[in-house]
Amino acid sequence: MKLEKRDYDAVVVGSGPNGLAAAILMQQQGLSVLIIEGKDDIGGGLASRELTLPGFTHDVCSAIHPMALASPFFKTLPLAEHGLQYIHPPRSAAHPFDDGSVAVLDQSIAATAEYLGVDAAEYTRLMQSLSQTWPLIDKDALGTLHFPEHPLEMAGFGLKGLTSASHFVKRFKGKHARGLFGGMAAHSIQPLNNLSTTAIGLVLMTTGHLQGWPIPKGGSVAIANSLAGYFKSIGGKIETGTYISSLAQLPGSHVVLFDITPKQLLKIAGHEFSSIYKWQLERYRYGMGVFKIDWALDGPIPFTAEACRQAGTLHLGNTFEEIAQGEWQTSRGRQSEKPFVLLAQQSLFDASRAPEGKQTGWAYCHVPNGSTQDMTNAIEAQVERFAPGFRDRIIGRHTFNTNQLETYNPNYVGGDINGGILDIGQLFTRPALRLSPYKTSKKGLYLCSSSTPPGGGVHGMCGYHAAKAALKDIFNIKIR
């Protein structure tokens, strides 16, 4: 059936990594695609600005990008030809302890195991197996619930990943392996006794061993710029500075893909949805928020452990038990006095981020959704705990509480940077229980944000799968 002429074949609302991925896949099929972005700059969470002092470039939201490099879709795109350069710190991540010791995620499994003492053999066995399996299942794991191409390998990963981190960690005996895994699993932004929290930790460690945790040169905005550059090079169009609040604002098209969360989707198109679909979106659950801080520093962060000074990412939380307790308290609306802190020190490895002799710091901790509590002192105390003298190096700071984050990007509802809690209840059924989670109840309207599988992270796979569904449904184009 031939489709009638419209202004565009497809319109994508929002230019985060998922919106860009969706637009690129559709444009690659010879369709005419327009991206509409509410801000003056593209990228969503992929933004870099001088937040503190002139000459200091800070990543506004996302900072370190193992999933961008591991993305099955992004790997097929010529992003280097459009300016994207990745920098690999000597160590991907480090996890210091109160006694001055440290656990390290190195690209080498053997080098990582050297820090894990009694658990070295168990860790080596586990990660060698996962590193061999992941390239076979990455597309299936980062997608919808369906029969996988490699069912046995996927089942093996699923049996591990769907368990809680609190259960999985029992295979380790020493504090170093337990703490290292706990920091990885805490990226799930939920209590570590929740089912499926193991999966996040295993994926992050596996991708670290397969290709490391890279930093985009010049800032996270470089990823957005390269995606947009490629999109425009194949004929795509981008319109910025147009915030969409009504379907009536959109030009004519056969399909619209929204890189937004259910809260915004209901405001824009809720009147078009069936009562059951609308009911499901209204009950969509958001998770913990974050309090974010950026620093301008007059020198490197003086971590006690030497390995910490070689790592792009730091997990500050001491033992697994301390991390788990803090995440559990926060999930129940009680802020931890010693929050788990994720910290990045990009300028150590990318000189373009700060003036000569100076450095930047980037960090956040989890807070109850919608909390406006100032966590500056708590976060800085955690850094000082493992890097005595840190506060003396601060020459500028900028903070975001949950309200300010949501004002900056409405997708961060209550400060939730994952587009909704990624627990077992919303792992494959986000945002609603449907055969295709990307299709709304209104023909031609699709959701392509991190509120769909596989969830948060800079990988573009939510957008890829949404576009794939739209191509099949509306244009009868099947992507393998």
Secondary structure as UniProt FT lines:
FT   STRAND          8..13
FT   HELIX           17..28
FT   TURN            29..30
FT   STRAND          33..36
FT   TURN            44..45
FT   STRAND          48..49
FT   TURN            54..55
FT   STRAND          58..59
FT   HELIX           66..70
FT   TURN            72..73
FT   HELIX           74..76
FT   HELIX           79..82
FT   STRAND          86..87
FT   STRAND          91..96
FT   TURN            98..99
FT   STRAND          102..105
FT   HELIX           109..113
FT   TURN            114..115
FT   HELIX           117..119
FT   HELIX           120..141
FT   HELIX           151..161
FT   HELIX           165..168
FT   HELIX           169..171
FT   HELIX           175..185
FT   HELIX           186..188
FT   TURN            192..193
FT   TURN            195..196
FT   HELIX           197..211
FT   STRAND          215..216
FT   TURN            217..218
FT   HELIX           221..233
FT   TURN            234..235
FT   STRAND          237..239
FT   HELIX           247..249
FT   STRAND          253..258
FT   HELIX           262..269
FT   HELIX           270..272
FT   HELIX           275..282
FT   STRAND          289..297
FT   HELIX           306..310
FT   STRAND          311..316
FT   HELIX           320..331
FT   TURN            332..333
FT   STRAND          341..344
FT   HELIX           346..348
FT   HELIX           351..353
FT   TURN            356..357
FT   STRAND          359..367
FT   TURN            369..370
FT   HELIX           376..386
FT   TURN            388..389
FT   HELIX           391..393
FT   STRAND          394..400
FT   HELIX           402..408
FT   TURN            410..411
FT   HELIX           413..415
FT   TURN            417..418
FT   HELIX           424..426
FT   TURN            437..438
FT   TURN            443..444
FT   STRAND          445..447
FT   TURN            450..451
FT   TURN            453..454
FT   TURN            458..459
FT   HELIX           461..475
//
